[in-house]
């Protein structure tokens, strides 16, 4: 799995002009499931998202997690994170998981985040979405469940 994690003051996802997910302070996470990903990848990603210390403490150091600050997570599926742009001019998506597996593991990440006590909002898997956010910092990280980066 791959994720782009943004610390936000607020974020919202809309489909056809209707808000389907919205948070205030927390994390906007774009998540992509790759071929070969398993439940272990979902467990790793959920645990890391909930416990990653990227919010400031009273000394201004990144030392608090979304759980510590009472924030929420807006999780948006985004298979394009597995796009390969190294050759040619059109990305290839061979590394992305098939939709059925990707949706199953995406839903598992949502479930595991909620089980850890963090409010989680979401987009709708496989739909065309408009996402808006106010990045706080800006603070943006890349995460890979295979620990490639």
Secondary structure by P-SEA (a helix, b strand, c coil): cbbbbbbccbbbbbcccccccccccccbbbbbbcccccaaaaaaaaaaaacccccccccccccccccccbbbbbbbbbccccccccccccccccccccaaaaaaaaaaaaaaaaaabbbbbbccccccbbbbbbccccbbbbbbccccc
